[in-house]
Amino acid sequence: MADFNKMAECVIRGHIDANAPYPPDMKGQSGVRELVQEAIDEGLAPEDILNNGLVKGMDEVGRRFRENEYFVPDVLISAKAMKAGSELLKPLLAASGAKPLGIVVVGTVEGDMHDIGKNLVVMMLEGAGFQIIDLGVNVSPEKFKQAILDNPDATLVGLSALLTTTMVNMSKTIEAVKGARGSAKVIVGGAPVTDAFAKEIGADGYAPDASRAVDVAKELMGV
């Protein structure tokens, strides 16, 4: 019988499969990959496996990250385990017609080549059940605008900046996105970004870290 609690615990501790050396005390034990496959073989709904096992684990990772019990390396390890399980579920979710919580267009704004923070947000959002369209780094306002036009189901945009010299480009990007679709919501974040700045440039939300980005995204999407 599928054990969702064990699956979640493997995500939390970053245990991918029985052959994985990390964490040492779990080596040889079934990991995320085996547990997800077992659940699939039992005929359980892919949405249930995703939400009750994988997402449940990443929710706890997010809590630990917010409360400084986990740090960036811990989150990356957990996200890797989560991805190992979700890769098995993706074709089944697509075949079942299951919809993600929302579709989010994400990128680092024009002039900024930093992607660590963005990538962390992407991992946390995917772990929470969102579908991501990652535009990468140094993304122009026009490219964000085109992504919104090309993906009519994308209703949320995440902008990242690490430099004070590039965060000013967030304002131009928000203007372009809103011009393409006025109903689109925009979240901003990054080391120099503040809540006051986010409000000043017309952003719909501000996230000081990757974990809170998930909470803000859910709030804006009404989920």
C-alpha positions in Angstrom: 0.0 0.0 0.0 1.4 3.4 -1.0 2.8 5.4 1.9 2.3 9.1 1.2 3.9 10.0 4.5 7.1 8.1 3.7 7.0 9.7 0.2 6.8 13.2 1.7 9.6 12.4 4.2 11.8 11.3 1.3 11.2 14.6 -0.4 11.9 16.5 2.8 15.2 14.7 3.3 16.2 14.6 -0.3 16.2 10.8 -0.7 15.8 10.1 -4.5 16.1 6.3 -4.7 17.5 3.3 -3.0 20.9 3.7 -4.7 21.3 7.3 -3.7 24.0 7.9 -1.1 22.2 10.8 0.5 21.1 10.9 3.3 23.5 8.2 4.5 21.0 6.7 7.0 18.5 6.1 4.2 20.8 4.4 1.7 19.3 1.2 0.5 15.8 2.2 1.4 13.1 3.0 -1.1 13.2 6.6 -2.2 10.9 9.0 -3.9 11.3 7.3 -7.3 10.4 3.8 -6.0 7.5 5.1 -3.8 6.0 7.1 -6.6 6.3 4.1 -9.0 4.6 1.8 -6.4 1.7 4.2 -6.1 1.4 4.4 -9.9 1.4 0.5 -10.1 -1.3 0.4 -7.5 -3.5 2.5 -9.8 -3.7 5.6 -7.5 -4.7 8.8 -9.2 -1.6 10.8 -10.2 -3.1 14.0 -8.7 -3.4 12.2 -5.3 0.3 11.0 -5.5 1.4 14.6 -6.4 -0.6 16.4 -3.8 -0.6 13.9 -0.9 3.0 12.9 -1.3 5.3 15.2 -3.2 3.6 18.6 -2.6 3.1 17.7 1.0 6.8 17.1 1.4 7.7 20.4 -0.4 5.2 22.3 1.8 7.2 21.2 4.8 10.5 22.1 3.1 9.1 25.5 2.6 8.1 25.9 6.2 11.5 24.8 7.4 13.1 27.3 4.9 10.9 30.1 6.2 11.8 29.3 9.8 15.6 29.0 9.0 15.6 25.3 9.8 16.6 24.6 6.2 18.9 26.6 3.9 19.4 26.9 0.2 21.4 23.7 -0.2 18.8 21.7 1.7 16.0 23.1 -0.5 17.9 22.2 -3.7 18.4 18.6 -2.5 14.7 18.3 -1.7 13.7 19.8 -5.0 15.9 17.3 -6.8 14.1 14.5 -5.1 10.7 16.1 -5.8 11.6 16.3 -9.5 12.6 12.6 -9.6 9.1 11.8 -8.6 7.2 14.4 -10.6 9.0 13.2 -13.8 7.2 9.9 -13.4 3.9 11.6 -12.9 4.0 14.2 -15.7 2.8 12.0 -18.6 0.0 10.5 -16.4 -1.1 14.0 -15.3 -1.2 15.1 -18.9 -3.1 12.1 -19.9 -5.7 12.6 -17.1 -6.2 16.2 -18.0 -5.2 17.3 -14.6 -4.6 21.0 -14.4 -1.8 22.8 -12.5 -2.6 25.3 -9.8 -1.6 27.9 -12.3 0.8 28.8 -15.0 3.6 31.2 -14.1 6.0 33.0 -16.4 9.3 33.6 -14.6 12.5 35.4 -15.5 15.3 37.6 -14.3 14.8 41.1 -15.7 16.8 42.8 -18.5 20.4 43.5 -17.7 20.6 40.9 -14.9 22.4 37.6 -15.4 21.8 36.1 -11.9 19.6 33.1 -11.7 20.1 31.3 -8.4 17.2 33.1 -6.7 15.0 32.7 -9.7 15.8 29.0 -10.0 15.0 28.5 -6.3 11.6 30.1 -6.8 11.0 27.9 -9.8 11.7 24.8 -7.8 9.4 25.9 -5.0 6.6 26.8 -7.3 6.9 23.5 -9.2 6.9 21.7 -5.9 3.7 23.4 -5.0 2.0 22.3 -8.2 2.4 25.3 -10.5 3.5 24.9 -14.1 6.4 27.2 -14.9 7.5 28.9 -18.1 11.1 29.9 -17.4 12.4 32.6 -19.7 15.8 32.6 -18.1 18.0 35.6 -17.4 18.4 39.1 -19.0 14.8 39.0 -20.2 13.5 42.1 -21.9 10.1 43.6 -21.2 9.1 42.6 -24.8 10.0 39.0 -24.2 7.8 38.9 -21.0 5.0 40.5 -23.0 5.3 38.0 -25.8 5.3 35.1 -23.3 2.0 36.3 -21.9 0.5 36.7 -25.4 1.8 33.2 -26.5 0.4 31.5 -23.3 -3.2 32.7 -22.7 -3.5 30.5 -19.7 -0.6 32.1 -17.9 -2.0 34.5 -15.4 1.0 35.1 -13.2 4.4 36.6 -13.8 7.4 36.4 -11.5 10.2 39.0 -11.9 13.6 38.6 -10.2 16.6 41.0 -9.9 19.7 40.9 -7.8 21.2 44.3 -8.6 19.9 47.8 -7.7 20.9 48.8 -11.2 18.6 46.2 -12.8 15.7 46.2 -10.5 14.5 49.5 -12.1 13.7 47.4 -15.2 11.0 45.7 -13.2 8.8 48.8 -13.7 9.1 48.7 -17.5 8.4 45.0 -17.5 5.3 45.4 -15.4 4.1 48.0 -17.8 4.6 45.7 -20.8 2.9 42.8 -19.1 -0.1 44.8 -18.0 -0.3 46.2 -21.5 -0.4 42.8 -23.0 -3.0 41.5 -20.4 -4.4 43.8 -17.8 -5.6 40.9 -15.7 -2.1 39.3 -15.3 -0.7 39.5 -11.8 3.0 40.2 -11.2 5.2 39.1 -8.3 8.6 40.7 -7.7 11.6 39.7 -5.6 15.3 39.7 -5.2 18.0 40.9 -2.8 17.5 44.7 -3.3 13.7 44.6 -3.8 11.5 45.7 -0.9 7.7 45.7 -0.4 7.7 49.5 -0.6 9.5 49.3 -4.0 7.1 46.6 -5.2 4.1 48.8 -4.4 5.8 51.9 -6.0 6.2 50.1 -9.4 2.7 48.6 -9.4 3.5 45.0 -8.6 0.6 42.9 -7.3 2.8 41.0 -4.8 6.3 40.9 -3.2 8.1 37.9 -2.0 11.2 38.2 0.2 12.2 34.6 -0.4 11.3 31.6 -2.5 9.1 30.0 0.1 7.0 33.1 0.5 6.8 33.3 -3.3 4.6 30.2 -3.2 2.3 31.7 -0.6 1.9 35.0 -2.5 1.3 33.1 -5.8 -1.4 31.0 -4.2 -3.0 34.1 -2.7 -3.0 35.9 -6.0 -4.4 32.8 -7.8 -7.0 32.3 -5.2 -5.9 28.7 -4.4 
